[in-house]
């Protein structure tokens, strides 16, 4: 691997879903893994360490470069080693104490202070007494954090501390961290030396993070879902290998190590450079998704399904069994018996909304999650930390989110019924759409669980602020309601008692007795209104009156009624608090079943992603690729018939895209030993002839094949690729002090150091950033290394024709060119460029017609002047360029005739010299010697 020069600790926060991702990794001189992280996640805010020991100038340059090219705004903020923590303005002293740090001067990047604050605030469940007594106070923390703490991943924990400071300052720490979702981040293609440095504990932490990350990825990929029995939907462990037992003792040490390493690979690695060069997530001219590979396959109907499909695209599968399992599901959804059900399921998926995001919102509104957090602690719920002036608007928004979540899960609950009665062949698909009661993964009894919330939560009344908790939700509220009912009955009983006793005349008292001010918000509740002509006892004292004379009505208060009203006021206060807390209780009850809703979200996301791939499979001209196993003694291969670039439907001239055939490596025979022995394609051809397009489309077809998708070709067969290396285009990194040629060679270095026999390398015009001689030498040495050492599959586009001559006799190297037609001009004839060269004609003044098809052999010219004409270079300049080109061409042709020596013919030349010396044929020996000079 590439030698590491620095190490980073990172913490990423998805505030929308309440997901925290933590990682620690080494990086190389190009900061390629940090570039991969920025490309993959596209953060909107970046916190970097300030001070003398803070972020390096190289990291700052990389961040500024990413900031300038990002399709959305990215804010960079420095967090110093010591920061001032703001004072809380909460009215309640208990809440204020909980929200403030112990000192106004905090050290966000300090690991010890971070751990102390995590314990103090209790975001994660506390350890049991038994574990606490043994000194393990973090036994119930998320597994990733435990691995970092126990393994001494100080950089990861330091970055987590800065994030904690930022979230606390923004008053959203409880809502996010209490979700308890902490994932591990492991960048693709870590250098071999990165885990070798440091102490043993840190190496253990990195290895543990890798294991945790691998388990999380396998769960998201669904590779452990099979047709077998068992209650667990997602397990652990590797997929069964298709390889037979390997005799490592008979292999070379390096070969044995490489074969053993293949068994540990689960996914193809795609770094940031490859993602950019192949335009997988965004295009290169506007940095938007339009025209990218992602835009061509994203036919999902739900946001969480879209996120899952994007994750699949960023880490294509590597194991043949895993790929075929997913492809089986895609095929059945595209053209099997489940296709009709899937079309109806997509309508339901469109109604689901973003279940993951809404679950996070409900968790926040509920005040606590199901992780054991204590919702009674002061300052936990947002309502306790802020005065809500827009209460009506806030309530309407909360109820709207909850209503969308209920309706979304209700729509998702229809999916198992849509697929019921269908004989599903795919084990993966069967697991996804069948309920747990049918040995599937989709939660059973969803409708029954949802019915309680639909029956007990009137969304319309709640949005108007009229929600009343149902019986059984809150004992305190129920007791207050019972008290109110009792008091109202006591008041009615008191009325009857008085009217039948002391009040005279009794008939007039019964007909005219009236309680005034009975509404909840009224003052002087339950005043007794009686005509002045009714005689009352002495304990009836007048509080007011209305009218005059014989029609006068007095308003009385009695000690009995006064005591009952006092009790009523207290009960009403409790009832009002219960109503305000009622929605929170409903949300908390819903959040307590978050694992069920999360399983629903996972199942619907996976079905949505598979459905999107099935939509891609239904396009004209797409086929299911054959995934070919590659045993230790076999050869990797890529075979594509009539392959097309998945993102280019028409050429820049407006015509249909021209498909091409490509064959490299072994074939699909039973013994795996037949077919073309070439692993490297040296590609020549005219400028703008389609070389770069062919290189890119080969990589994109491979990626599509390994995510389980159909590919744009008539036929396709590939062995799984472990990593794609790309060296395309020309761009410098001026902010990092790296020239175009330096970047070019650094990307090349990553390929020659890291490529294995299962890798795919594409290089476009390596060496053009320096002199012709140096460039040719570097290109030749790289090809030699790829052929003899890496033994990988490679497509190498070049304009160095001497390089093509050097390798034309090598069996593992195939020469190809992008075909074109040379227009004869005055002769009004057209001929192939090779025919023109063989007839001795100069093609510098001819018009070139690009065919965009891959042919065998070498294209002798690059036709750069033709491109200059298309670019609008003045004819005067073109005329001079033609003359100079012809002169150079004659000189080079003459030189090549006298010194055309390559690795392929060096042995034969040596034998000829030895034979001439033994025969004492001095003239022949002298001629050969002159040729060597």
Helices and strands as residue ranges (DSSP letters): E 6-14, E 19-27, H 32-41, E 45-49, H 57-69, E 75-79, E 83-84, H 93-99, E 105-106, H 111-121, H 129-133, H 143-151, H 154-169, H 173-177, E 181-184, H 200-221, G 248-250, H 253-262, H 272-277, H 293-297, H 303-314, H 320-335, H 339-350, H 355-366, G 382-384, H 391-412, H 415-419, H 427-433, G 436-438, H 446-456, H 459-463, H 475-499, H 506-512, E 514-516, E 527-531, E 541-546, G 549-551, E 553-557, H 559-591, H 594-617, E 622-623, E 626-628, E 637-643, E 660-665, E 680-685, H 691-706, E 711-712, E 715-719, E 724-727, G 734-736, H 740-754, E 760-764, H 772-785, I 786-790, E 793-797, H 801-806, E 813-823, G 825-827, E 830-832, H 833-838, E 847-856, H 864-870, H 875-898, H 906-918, H 922-932
